[in-house]
Amino acid sequence: MNAASTSYGPVLGRLVHGAYTAQRAVEAGVLDELQIHQIPVLFGGGLRLFEVLPSRVELEIVRVIDTPDATHIRYRVRR
């Protein structure tokens, strides 16, 4: 992630998909916001999004949109 951000200048508006990549972005300190789309279905498998983090990460809720199909939550990473 550091190589991409220095080679191409500041990284703005990039999307991160998946638990592992999001955890690495938080760990590297390059994630400013996090948006989660929560649907009312339990799969019983997969990676936990916040299971492995290097330290405590505080989030501030920026926006919540609740629909019958999903709840969309946007967080800002507090530094």
C-alpha positions as CSV (number, residue, x, y, z in Angstrom):
1,M,0.0,0.0,0.0
2,N,2.8,2.4,0.7
3,A,4.4,1.8,-2.7
4,A,1.1,2.5,-4.4
5,S,0.5,5.7,-2.5
6,T,4.0,7.0,-3.1
7,S,4.3,6.0,-6.7
8,Y,1.0,7.5,-7.8
9,G,0.8,10.4,-5.3
10,P,-2.0,10.8,-2.8
11,V,-4.6,8.1,-2.9
12,L,-8.1,9.6,-2.9
13,G,-11.4,7.8,-3.2
14,R,-10.0,4.3,-3.4
15,L,-12.3,1.4,-2.5
16,V,-11.2,-1.5,-0.4
17,H,-13.1,-4.8,-0.6
18,G,-12.7,-7.6,1.9
19,A,-11.8,-8.2,5.5
20,Y,-8.1,-8.9,5.0
21,T,-7.5,-5.8,2.8
22,A,-9.4,-3.5,5.1
23,Q,-7.5,-4.8,8.2
24,R,-4.2,-4.2,6.4
25,A,-5.3,-0.6,5.4
26,V,-6.2,0.2,9.0
27,E,-2.9,-1.3,10.2
28,A,-1.0,0.9,7.6
29,G,-2.9,4.0,8.7
30,V,-4.2,4.7,5.1
31,L,-7.9,4.2,5.8
32,D,-9.8,7.4,6.5
33,E,-13.3,6.2,6.2
34,L,-15.1,2.8,6.3
35,Q,-18.5,2.0,4.9
36,I,-20.3,-1.2,5.9
37,H,-23.4,-2.5,4.2
38,Q,-25.1,-4.9,6.7
39,I,-27.8,-7.2,5.4
40,P,-30.1,-9.2,7.6
41,V,-28.7,-12.6,6.6
42,L,-26.3,-14.8,8.7
43,F,-24.0,-17.0,6.6
44,G,-22.0,-18.6,9.5
45,G,-18.7,-18.4,7.7
46,G,-16.1,-16.0,6.2
47,L,-13.6,-13.7,7.8
48,R,-14.5,-11.4,10.6
49,L,-13.9,-7.8,9.5
50,F,-12.5,-6.5,12.8
51,E,-11.0,-9.7,14.3
52,V,-7.3,-8.9,13.7
53,L,-6.3,-5.3,14.3
54,P,-2.9,-4.0,15.6
55,S,-4.4,-1.9,18.3
56,R,-7.6,-0.1,19.3
57,V,-9.2,1.8,16.4
58,E,-11.9,4.4,17.3
59,L,-14.6,5.1,14.7
60,E,-17.0,8.0,14.4
61,I,-20.3,7.5,12.8
62,V,-20.7,9.8,9.8
63,R,-23.9,8.6,8.3
64,V,-26.5,5.8,8.7
65,I,-29.0,4.9,6.0
66,D,-31.5,2.2,7.0
67,T,-33.5,0.4,4.4
68,P,-35.6,-2.8,4.5
69,D,-32.9,-4.7,2.6
70,A,-29.7,-3.3,4.4
71,T,-28.3,-0.8,6.8
72,H,-25.5,1.3,5.3
73,I,-23.1,2.8,7.9
74,R,-20.2,5.1,7.1
75,Y,-17.5,5.6,9.8
76,R,-14.6,8.0,10.0
77,V,-11.4,6.6,11.5
78,R,-10.3,8.8,14.4
79,R,-6.6,9.4,14.7
